[in-house]
């Protein structure tokens, strides 16, 4: 899916998201501990670009139910916050993404910071938007490339492509484009 976006084929990405949601819609209303990882991954992939599917509100309802049952899981909170941003619930997105950062016990990950930057920008919080855009860049640089002697591996093609896509989108949103 990221490959379609990286190759500038957004319609193929949208069709793939739609197919994925239709294929796994049986798991969406009844997400259990066995299906939560799959449902969360589907929701996450549908946030990589705007308007991934016509009815992202359905995905927001699904992630809301999951987070209600598992409120202290940073990965689930992260996905839910990104979905909330994509459906235009910017204040809710900020709240949930900040909670994901707190619950993780670490600084916000670069992807969280990009979505926080965009949500703040949409609400007219220019200073905060720029701050989170800068934070996203800092987090990326902290994790890429690894320093000599580090046991950390370099980001794979997916992470590099996703960073580039979200960075471009976030910069445009923060700039008011």
N, C-alpha and C positions, 0 to 999 in steps of 0.2 A: 504494500500500500504506500509506504514512503517512497518507493521507487517511482510510482506513478507521479507523485507530487514533485519529486526531484527532477523528473524528466519533463516537467511542465505538462502533465496530462491530468488535469484536475477532474475532468469528467469520468475518466477511468477510475480514479480514486473514489469518487462519489458512487459510482456503480458498484464498486467492490464493497464499500461500506454498507450500501443498501442490501446487497446479496448476503453479507455476513449477518446483518440484523435479521433478515428474513429467515436465514438458516437456523439461527439460534434463538428465535423469538420464543420458543417453548421454555427456555431457561430464564427469560427476562422477568416474568411476573412472579416466579417462584424461586428466585435465586437462593440457593442453599450453600452451606459451606463447601460442598463439592463443586458447585457451578460458579461460585463467586469469582474465582480467578479468571475464568473464561469470560464471564459477563463484564467484569472490570476491564479486561483487555480489549474487548469489543468496543466498549464505551470510550476507552482511551484513544484507540485508533481513530475513532470518529471525531476527535477533537484536533487532529493534526492540521486541519484547514477549515476555514469558514464554510458553512452550508454543506456539510458532508452528507447529510441526509435530510429529506424534506421535513421529517417529524422528529427533531432532536429533543423536543419536550418529552417524548416517550422515554428517551434515554435518560433524561434528567430525573424523571420519576423513578426509574429503575435504580440509578445511583443513589438517589435520596433514600430509598428503602434499604439499600445495602449499608449505607453509612449509619442509618438509624439503628441497625442491628449490630454493627461493628464500628463504633464511633471513634476508636483510638488507633485506627490503622492508617498510617500516613499515605500509603499507596492508594488506598480507597478514597481518602479525603482529597488527595491530589487530583485523581480522575474526576471526582464529583465537582471540585472547584473549576476544573477546566470545562466541564460540560455546562456548568452554570454560566460561565463566561460566554460560551458559544450560543446559549439561548437568550443572552441579553440581561441576565440577572447579575449585574456587575457588583453591587454591594454584597450580595450573598457569596459571590465568587471570591471576593477579597477576604471575607470572614473565613470561609472554608479553607482557602489556600494558606492563610496565615495560621490557621489551626493545624494544618498538615505540617507546616514548618516547625511549630512548637512541639507537636507530638513526636516528630522525628528526632527531636533533641539535637538538631543540627541547624545550620543556616539553611535557608531555602535553596533548593536545587535550582539549576539554571532554568529548567522548564517552568517551575513554579514562579520564578522571578519574571519570566517573560509574560505569563498570564496575569500576574499582579500588575506589571507595567501597563499592559493593555487595558485592564479593568479600571485602573486609576485614571488613565488617559480618557477613557470613555466617560468617566464621571467628572472630568475637568480638573483632576488633581495633577496638574502638570509637574510639580516638583517631585511628588511621590512616583509618578510614572517614569521620570528620568532616572530617579534613584534606583528603581527596580530594574530598569533597562541596563544600567551600569552594573548592578549586582549580578545580573544574568551573565554578562560578559566576564566578570571576575570569576564566577563559579566555573564557567567553561574553561577559562585559562588555568584555574587551579587543578582541573582534572585532565587537561590536555595540553601538550603531550606529557607523558610521564617523565620525571627527571631521571637522570642517570642513576642506576642502582635501585630504582623504585620497583616494587613488585606489582605496581598498578599497570594495567594494560592501557594502551591508547584507545580512544573511542573508535568503535567500529563504523563502517560506512553509514549504517542506519542513524546512529547518533549524530554523526557529522552532517548528514543530509537534513535531519530533523532540526538541528541547531540552526543551520542556514535558513531553512524555511521559516521557523518561528522568529529568528532574529530579524529577517526582512519584514515580516508582518508586523512585529512589535515596533520596529523602528518607524514604519509607515504610520501606524496607529498613534504612536507618541508624537509624531510630527504633524498629526492632524490630516493625513492623506486619506 
